[in-house]
Amino acid sequence: MEDNGIEEIRAKNFQKLIVKTSQNYSKEDYQIIYTTSFIPEEFEGSAYCVGDYYSEEGSNKSLKF
């Protein structure tokens, strides 16, 4: 999902709604893939976040040379 232009608080709230709604279903019934630069603090380091974190400023940039 492209999150440029969306308000950070709305992006984080949307993710919380996705998690809340998905808890009504068996984990074997679905897969949700959502990419964002706005991760709610309580999700960081949890099972909801997989893969690397990328940033232009940090040492882990999305485009490697």
N, C-alpha and C positions, 0 to 999 in steps of 0.2 A: 504494500500500500504506500502510495506517495503521501507523506505527511507534511510536505511544504505547504504552507498556507492554512493549515488547520491549527486551531488554538491548542496549545499543549494540554490544558486541563480537559478539553473535550476529547482529545486523542486518548488520554489516560483513562477517562471515564468510559469510553467505548471499549477499551480492553477489559476493564473490570466487568462490564456488562457481558462481554463474550465469555469470560471465565464463569460468571455466575450462571448464565444460561446453559453453558455446556455441562455444568455439574448435574443437570437434570437427565443426562443421557449416559449410557454405558460407554466407556472409553473405546471399546472395540467397534463402535458404530460410526465413528467419524474421525477426521483429522482436520485440524485447523492450522493453516500456515499464515502468519501475519508478521510483516516486517515493519519496524518503526524505529525512529530515533528517540521517541518519547516513551520510556518504559516507567510504569509506576514503581516507586521505590520499593514497595512490598513484593514486587515480582522479581526484582534483580537478584540473581543468584539462585533462583528457585527453579523448579522443574518446568515452569512456563517459559523460561528463557534458555534456548539452546543455540549453539554456535558462538562465533566470535563477536565482540563489540568493535565496531570500526569508527574512526573519527579522522578528520583532516588534521587535527592538532596533535593527536597521540601518535604513538609509535606503530600502532596497528591500523594502517590505512587500507581502504578497500581496494585500491589499485596499487599493486606491487610492481616495482621496477626490477 
